[in-house]
Amino acid sequence: MEKKASYDYFLTDKPLQLARNFLDQNHDWLTKMETGSPVPKELVVAIFLLESHFGRYDGRYPLLQVFASLSLCDQEPVLQQTYDLLCQSYPQLDYQWLVKRATRKSSWAYGQLKALLQMGEKVDVAELKGSWAGAFGIPQFIPASLLSYGVDGNGDGRIDLYDYHDAAASVVNYLERHGWQPHMTADQEEKIIWSYNHSALYVKTILAIRNHLIQQ
């Protein structure tokens, strides 16, 4: 179950002022990026805030280790050990349900591991760190998302999600390719943000921050 309080924090004065400061300090290039795009700069800033506090909290877990471990989560004896551990808190847990879930997670992680290794042509993946779930950079992309939606926003010939320009251009590209357009309904906006993060609270918080920044 999601913790509403953790999202409520982002709607308090301190983080909202942090977002406002970032928007003001980077107004020129954000406005230039916004020109010709349906994605408002305030929405990009909201995602930066919620995902990583503008890169301050981008993760500490080695991504090779994260995806290698997850890709083996459906193998014995790891699966049985996981089941035994979870049963301490959830004694009614069904083993076959866990097997199916672990199989899906393993397949997903293996795909991300392959994408991560493809990034190795331009990034030292052995040193790359992210969240426990495998997301990294200012916008907290997973490796497959970088390969699919990453954009060189500053024109230096590389895509670095720890660079604000590249991160912003990549977020804009992601949202545009998922259908973001001007004058959408609230439901349409929520559906696209949901594709970025499958959390109803996340979606509502992102849009609330966006609206606050636009109205100020």
N, C-alpha and C positions, 0 to 999 in steps of 0.2 A: 504494500500500500504506500502511495506517495505521501510525503510529509508536506502538507499545505504550508506550514510555517516556513519551510526552507525557501519556498517560492515567494511567500509574502515579504520576505526580507528585501527582495529586489524592488519592491514598490515603496520602500521607505526612503527617507531624505538622502542618506549618504550614498547609496548606489545610484539613485536617480541623478544626484548632483555630479557623480563621477561620469555618468553617461552624457550629461549636458556639457561638462567640461571637455570631454573627448570630442563631442560634436562641434563645439565652438573652436577648439584648437586645430581641428582638421577640416574646417568648413570648406576651404577652397577646393582641395582635391576630392572630397566627398561630393561636393556639388557638381564638379566636373564629371565624376563617375556617374552621377545620377542623370546627367543630361543624356537623353536618348534611351533611357532605361525606365521601365515602369516601376522598378523597385525603389522605394523611397530610402534615402540615406538613414533616416531615423530607424527603419526596420533593421538595417544592417548593424547599426550601433546597438540596438536592443539585443541582437543575437550575440554580438561580441561580449556584451556585459554578462548575459546569462550563462554563456558557454564557458568563459574563461576569465572573467573580470579583465577583459582587454589584454589577455595573455599573461596575467599575473599567476593564474592557477591553471596551467595547461597539462599537468600530469607528471607523475614521477615513475611510472612503470615502463620497463623496457618492452617495446612493442613486439620484438621478436619472441620474447618469452611469453607475453600475453597470448599471442595467436598460436604459438606452438603448443602451449599448455591447453588452450581451449580446443584445439583441433584433436586432442587426444582424450577429451572428456568423456567420450563414449566407449572407451576401452577399459577392459578389466586389467588390474584390480581397482583402477581409479573410480570407475562407476560404482562398484560395490562399497568402496570406502565413502564415497559421497552420499550414497543412500543411507548407510549406517549413521553418518553424522547428521544428516537431515532428519532422520527418524527420532533423534533425541528431542527435537522441537516439534516435529510433525509426525507423530506415531502412526497416523492413518495414511501416510504417503504411499501411493501405489508405485511399485517398482517398474511396471511396464510403462506407466506415464513418464517416469523419469528417463527410462531408456529412449523413448521417442523424443523427448525434449533434448536430451543429450546428443542424440543423433543429428537433430536439426542444428543445434549449436555447433557441433563439430564440423558439419559440412560448411556452415557459414564461416567459421573461423579459418578453415583451410582455404577457402576462397580469398579471405582477407590476407592470409599469409602469403599467398601467391601474388596478390596485388602489392603487398609490401615489398616483396623481393623484386618486383618489376620497377619499383621506385628506386631501387639500389643503383640504377644507372646514373642518377643525379643526386641522390641523398645517401648519407652514411646511415643506413637503417640499423646498424648495430648499436648506434648511439641514440637513436630516436626513441623518445619517451612520450607517454601519453597517459590517459586514464586507465583504470582497471578494466574498462570495457573495450579499450583499443582505439579510442578517439584521441586526436592530437591537434596541435596548433591552436591559433586564436579562435577559429570557428569550430574546432573539435570535429573535424572530418574523420572518417575511417579511410583506410588506404584505397578502397575501391572508389570512394567518392572523389578523392583527389584525382585519381586517374580519369574519372568520367567528367568531372566538373571543374577541376583546377584550372586557374587562369593566371597568366603572368600579368599582373596589374601594373607593375612599374616599368615594364619594358626592358628588364635586364637579362632576358633570355632564360630565366628559370622560374619555377613555381615554388615559393616558400610560404607556407601557411603561418609562419611566425612573423611575416612581414605584413603590416596593415594593408598595404595596397593590394597585394596578392590575395590576402584573406578576404578582403571586401569584394574584389572582382569575382572571386570564386563563389562567395555566397550569392551574389547577384546572379551569376550564371546558373547556379543551382535552382534558385527560386524562379527565374525566367523559364528554365527548361521544365519545371514542374507546373508551369502554367500561370505564373503571376502576371496580372494585367491591371491596368488602371480601372477604377470604379467597380471593383468586385464586391459581392455581398460579403457580409461577415462570415457566413458559412463557407464560402469559397476561399476566403483568406485562411480560415482555420484549417481547412483541409490541406492546403499547401504547407502551412507551418507544421502540421501533423506529420507530413512526410519527412520533415527534417528531424523531428523528435516525437516519438509516439507517446506523448503525454498530454492529456487534456489541460492539466495545470500549467505545463510549460507553454502550451499554445496561448492560453489566456494571458499569461504573464508577459510573454513577448509582445502581444498586441497591445496590452495595457501600457507597457513601457513606450512602445512606438507612439501611441496616442498621446501620452504625456509629453513626449519630446516635440511632437508636432504642434501641440497646443501652447507650449511655452514661448 
